[in-house]
Amino acid sequence: MISFDEAVDAACLPSHWSWRVEVRPRRRTLGLEVLPDGSIVIAVPQNSQPEEVAEAVRARRMWLARAIRRRAELVAEHPAKELVDGEGFSYLGRHYRLLLVRDQDASVKLKAGWLNLRHDRDVSAVIGWYADRGRRWLTQSVDSWAGRIGVDRPSVTIEDLGTRWGVRNRDGSLTFHWAAMQLPPELLELIVVHELVHLVVARHNEEFTKRVLLALPAAMELESELAKAGRLVWMGRMREPTGQEAAVKA
């Protein structure tokens, strides 16, 4: 008979994940826990069969990927920004520098590799620009993926969702975080597919995982990329100027 470790190896978890199996005689069911450092503890009852453990872990691979990403986001030091010339901002995975301008109609505009902000606008204009772009881009992506997932096209809204990239609402609509528009397109598509599949399968069970992987075979790898990229995304926090900088600006 194979060992528990060999059984989990057979579940085909990503090679960069760190995990360990703990046999706990008092447990009656298998438990999965993601620790603050991102490692996984697989707690199994003493009388479990290794093949059953492997199957249970395999069925919850997508849940584990999301749990690891959530852990990374909770401990992440999201960057703060300042509205000064040269400050860096990302859009669809590409990097732009901020330029304060006086002679443009729109509050915010991408132009020649710069993110132009009208000098009399504040941070809400930048967030609003991400939200407007997100509403158009994500609606098109949702419309494109809905047929492939096998669901009707839901309506899309953009809000600040805290540490969540997207959410399926009770009325069947989807909401996405405006900050997600800083991510590369392939990670945005992962978020879109994830929420669309939730319209069919509410919980992160084996059926959910199968449907996500059917649509996006590289979903688990993309979840890992999202965990890394998510730490670098600006979530609207502004950097407080130092005393000297404040004096100069005054």
Secondary structure, 3 states (H helix, E strand, C coil): CCCHHHHHHCCCCCCCCCEEEEECCCCCCCEEEECCCCCEEEEECCCCCHHHHHHHHHHCHHHHHHHHHHHHHHHCCCCCECCCCCCEEEECCEEEEEEEECCCCCCEEEECCEEEEECCCCHHHHHHHHHHHHHHHHHHHHHHHHHHHCCCCCCEEEECCCCCCEEECCCCCEEEEHHHHHCCHHHHHHHHHHHHHHCCCCCCCHHHHHHHHHHCCCHHHHHHHHHHHHCCCCCCCECCCCHHHHHHHC
